[in-house]
Amino acid sequence: MKRVLIMLGAVALFGCGAAGEPIRPTANLGLSIGSGGVTPTASVGATNGPVSINVGL
């Protein structure tokens, strides 16, 4: 949980442009259905032009 809060704080800081050109925060939530049942998936990250960084949770 602590790691998620730190990542969201970093995305918010970079998204406002305080550290240079603003970048776009991204988030993805979903469900995977397989033979083992239903598994939730999530990722957060940032995009700046052709560069994209994502962290899966």
C-alpha positions in Angstrom: 0.0 0.0 0.0 2.8 2.4 0.9 4.4 1.7 -2.6 1.1 2.6 -4.3 0.8 5.9 -2.4 4.4 6.9 -3.2 3.9 6.1 -6.9 0.6 8.1 -7.0 2.4 11.0 -5.3 5.2 10.9 -7.9 2.7 10.8 -10.8 0.8 13.7 -9.3 4.0 15.8 -8.9 5.2 15.1 -12.4 1.7 15.6 -13.9 1.5 19.1 -12.6 4.7 20.1 -14.4 6.7 21.1 -11.2 9.7 19.0 -12.4 9.6 20.2 -16.1 7.3 19.5 -18.9 4.0 17.9 -17.7 3.5 14.2 -18.2 0.2 12.3 -18.4 -0.6 9.9 -15.6 -2.1 6.5 -16.7 -4.1 3.9 -14.8 -5.5 0.5 -15.7 -7.9 -1.7 -13.7 -9.2 -5.0 -14.9 -10.2 -8.6 -14.3 -8.5 -11.7 -15.7 -10.6 -14.9 -16.0 -8.8 -18.2 -16.3 -8.7 -21.7 -15.1 -7.7 -20.5 -11.6 -10.7 -18.3 -11.3 -11.0 -14.5 -11.4 -7.9 -12.4 -10.7 -8.0 -8.5 -10.4 -5.2 -6.6 -12.2 -4.1 -3.0 -11.8 -1.3 -0.8 -13.1 -0.3 2.9 -12.7 2.2 4.9 -14.7 3.1 7.9 -16.7 3.4 8.8 -20.4 5.5 11.6 -22.0 5.5 11.4 -25.8 7.0 8.1 -26.9 8.1 7.1 -23.4 5.8 5.2 -21.1 6.4 3.8 -17.6 4.0 1.5 -15.9 4.0 -0.4 -12.6 1.7 -3.5 -12.3 0.2 -4.1 -8.9 
